[in-house]
């Protein structure tokens, strides 16, 4: 088996945060000996999350068994997810921003197969594939503020945001929110673009937006654009480009990656 040095675009701070959290966990558990140090385990977990390295590849590179890699990766992900900010903590951060950007993203997933009914719940008609729906809050610069627990991909963005209590929380706190038309009717705090409305249901003709309305929409789009950066940050981690674990594990993966992004 060949072993080669490699690199990944992850900050030293992210490695240190995970290593410290693993050391604390080992102290709490009273672990006396492990095959890898906390720092080596942290590096192993980051290689899996960021580069999508398989358990077999990691086992060969770190000189441990695949079962040990499986345990170490799951332990590291759980430790990171426990550090993820709650919605209330994210709202405290959002209050200090001029506004936040709300958007939904679909994370592709390939392990569903628990009956046709279960399958359909994860199929997104919009994206034409199976996945999980994640609601994302970003600041005006596109930095990730919060990512929601994962819901089946068939859920509409507005329905998913309501289920998380996000819409009510944003309106109650009075935080200014910029979002797309999927969040139409979300309340006074949520600004969405102007929509064309049908003039005649029989002909299906639409009224054209006025010049002023188009200018408002263009300004709105410029504000909302950086929100795509937060979605891209999540998907820059290989493990979230196509989730290959059980769908029930998706929330933990998202929370773990969110912590690493925010520590960068």
N, C-alpha and C positions, 0 to 999 in steps of 0.2 A: 504494500500500500504506500502511495506517495503522499507526502505531507509538504505543503508549501506555505510561505508567509503571504498574508493578504492584508487588506485594509478595508475600513468601512467609514462612512461619513457620520460618525457619532462622536459627540464631545467627550472629553475626559471627565467633565462634571457628571454626565449621565452615568458613566462607569462608576465613579466614586459614590454617587447616590445609591446605586443598586448594591454595590459592594458593602457599604455601611449598613444598609437595610438587611442584607443577608447575614452580616456579622451579628447584628442585634438579634435576628431570629435564631441563630445558632446558640447565642448566649441564653435566650429564653428557653430553648429546647434542652439545653445542657449538652449539646453535641461535643464530644471529646476529640473525635477524629473524622476527617472526611478525605476522600481521594483528592479533591481539589480545594485550594484555599478559597476564601470568599471572593477575592479579586478574580481568580481564574473562573470560578462559577459565573460571576457577573459577566465576564467576557464571553463565555460560552452562551449565556442567555441572549446577550446583545447580538451575537453572530446569528443566532436562530431568528430573532425578531427582525433585524435589519436586512439580513442577506438571505433569509429563508433557507439556511443550511439545514440539511436533513440530520436526523439523529445519528444515522450511520456515519455520515461525513464528520460530524462533531466528535463522535466516539473515537474515530481514527486519529483526528487531529489532537485531541486532548488526552489520548491514551487511557480511556475508560470504556466501560461497556455501554451498549445502547440503552439498557435499562437504567443505568445511572444517569445518562444524559436525559432521558425522559423525566426522571424524578427531579433533576436539577433545573430543567427548563420550566416544568410546571411550578416548582417551588418559587423560582425567580419571578415568574409572571404573577403569581398570587401575591408575592411580597410587594411588587410594584403596584398592582391594582389596589391594594389596601391603602396606598398613599394618594390615590386619585382624589381630586377635590369634589365635594358634594355640590349639588345645584345651589344651595344657599351660599357656599363659599365662592362659587363662580359669580353669583349675582353681586356679592360684595365687591368683586373685582370690576364687574361691568358698571357698577354705579360710578366708578371713577373715570369712566370713558365718556367721550362726547356722544358716542352711540356704539351699538354692537351690531354685527351682521349675523342674521339667522339663516341657515341653509341646511338642507338635508342631502345626504349622500348615500349611495348604495355601495356596500362592500360585497363583492362577489363571494360566493361560497359554493363548494362542490359536494359537501356531504349532507344530504338531506335524507332521502330514501327511507322514510318511516311511514309509508302509505301515501296514496295519491292525495288525500286531503291535506296531510301535513306538507306534502310537496308543494301544493298550490299556494299555501300561505307564504312561502318564501319566494314565489315567482313574481317578479316585477314586470307588469305589462309595459311600463314605460321603457325600461331598459332591456326587455326581452331576455332576461336571464334570472337565475336564482341568486338571492343575496339577502343581506340584512340592512334595515334602514337605521341610519345613525343621524341624529340631529346635532348640528355643530354651531357653536357660538364663537365668533371671532371679533377681535377689536378692529378699529379703523385701519390698522396697518396689516391686517391679515394674520395676526398672531392668534393661535388657538387659545381660547378662554375655557371652553368646556365641550366635551363630547358626551352625548347621552348613552344610556344602555342601548343595546341592539334589539330591534324588533324585527319580525318577519318582513321581508322585502315587499310584500304586497301592500303594506300599510302606506296610506297617503301621508305626505309630509305634515299636513295640518293635523290629521288624526294622531300621528305619532307624537307631535309636539304637545298636543292636549293631554295625551295619556301620561306623558312625563310630568305634567303640571307646569310645563314651561310657559305656555301662553298666559295662564292666570298669573304666574309669578312675575312675568315681565310687565304685565299691565298693572299689577298691584304695586310694584316698586317704581313704576313710572320711568323705567329705562327706555330711552329712545332706541328703536330697533328698525333696521333696514332689511327687507326681505323681498322675495320674488312673489309672483301672483299665486303661488301655491298656498300662501298664508292669508289670502283675501278673507276679510271678516274676522281677523284675529284680534281686533280691539284697537283702541285709540293709540296705543304705544307703538304699534307695528305699521310702518309705512311700506306700501307696495306700489308698483307702477300703475299708471292709468291703463285701463283695459278698454278695448273696443267692444261695444255692445250691439246686439242685433237690432236692426231697425224693423225688419219684417221677417217673422218666423217662416213665412211661406217662401220668400225669395232667398232668404239666407244672406242678405246683403249686410255689410257692416258699415257703420259710420266711421269715417276717417278721423283720426285724432287731429286736433288743431295744432298749429305751429307751437303755441305755448305749451300744450300738453306734451308734445314731442320733446321739447327742451327740458321739461320737468323729468320725463322718463330718462333722457340722456344723462342728466345730473344724478338721478337715482342709480342708474347703472354704474356710473363711475364710483359711487360710494359702495355699491354692493360688490364690485369686482374683486377687491382684495380678499373677500370671504372665500373665494375659490382657492386661495393660497393655503388656507387652513385645511381644506379637504385634501389638497395635494400633499400637505405635510403628513397627514395620516397615511395616505396611499404610497408615500415614498418608502414606507417600511414594508418590506417584501411580504411579511406574514399577513398583512391586511389587503394585499392586492388580490389574493384569492385565498380565503380562509379554508383550510383543509381539515380543521378539527370539527368536533360536534358543534352545531349552531348554538347550543347552550353555553359554549365556551367563548363565543364572540364578544360578549360584554367585557369579560375579563381581559381579553386581548386588547380591546379598544382602550380600556382604562390604563393598562400597562403602557401602551404606546403613548397615550396622552401625557402621562407623568414624564416619560423620557423626553418628549418634545418640549414640555414646559420647563425642564431643567437645563435645556441647551442654552 
